[in-house]
Amino acid sequence: MRRREPRPAGRAIAALAERLAPQTLLADVQRVWPQAVGELVAAQAEPTGERDGVLVVTCTSAVWAQELDLMAPDLVTRINGLLGAGMVRGLRCQAVSARGWSG
């Protein structure tokens, strides 16, 4: 009887995490957010809500919220491209005080 070699656990854990993740538009966007916006923007802003295809993006400052408002059409196109669907219709960017930012 031949003994099977152990398989790497990384693939199994990733598959399990994928099955356990919430099946919502917000969860899907949160998974692709860093790839869609880049590391710099992802460090300053994160999607925190969604309603009727409009994402609420919470930013570290009003300046970042304004910048993302200007970038919104391009970001929506990138996000929808990564998701493979046109489910995101827009962004609503808001700023949070520095004390409230945990990322």
N, C-alpha and C positions, 0 to 999 in steps of 0.2 A: 504494500500500500504506500503510495507516494504522498508525502505531506505537502500541503499547500503553503506557499509562502505568505506571510502576513501582507495585507494590502494597506497602502497608506490611508490613514484615517481622514485626511484633509478633504478628499472628494466626498466621502460619506457625510462628513459634518456639514459641508457646504450644501449638499442636497437636502439634508434634514433642515437646515436653517431656512432654505428656500421654501420648503413645505410648511414650516411653522410661521413664516412671515405673514403679516396681515395682507389680505388680498384687496387692497384699496388703491386708488389712484395716488393718494399721498404717499403710501409705502413704496409704490413703484417709483415715484419721482425721487423720493429720498435715496433709493438705491442708486439711481443714475446721476444724482445731483452733482457730485464732485467731477464726474466725467463731463457733464454738460457745461458746467460753468468754470471749471479749472480750480486748482488748489487755492489760489489767492482769494477768489470770490467765495469759495466754499468755507474758508476760514472766517469770513466776515458775515455770511448770510446763510440761512438754512430755511427750507420749506417747513412750515409749522402747522399749516392747515390747508384745507381745500373745500370749495363749495361750488358746485355746478361748473367744474372745469377751471375755476380761477384759483390759483395757488396763493396762499398767504405766505410771504417770505419775510422772516424776521431778520433784521440787519443789526449790526453792532452800533451803527450811528445813522443819523439822518442823511449824511453825505452818501453813505453806502446805499441807503434806501433810494435816494434820488438817482444815483448812478445805475442801479438795477432797473429803475423805472425806465430810464433811457435805453437800456439794453434789452428790455423785455421782449420786443418782437423777435430778436435774434435768439434769445434764450428759449423762448417758447418753441421756436423751430427746432433748435438743437434737442430739447427735451423730447418733443414728439418724435423726432428722428430716432432717438435712442430707444424710445418705448415702442416704436413701430406702429403708432396710432396717433391720431389727431385729437386726443382727449383733453389736453391742456389748452385752454382758450386764452388765458392771460395770467398776469402776475399782479398782486397787490402787495406792495412792499411797505413795511413799517419798521420803525426804529425802536429799539428797546434801550433803556438806560444801561450803562456799563455794569452796574451792580446786578442787573437781571440777566446778563449774558453769561452762559456757563461754558461755551465752546471756545 
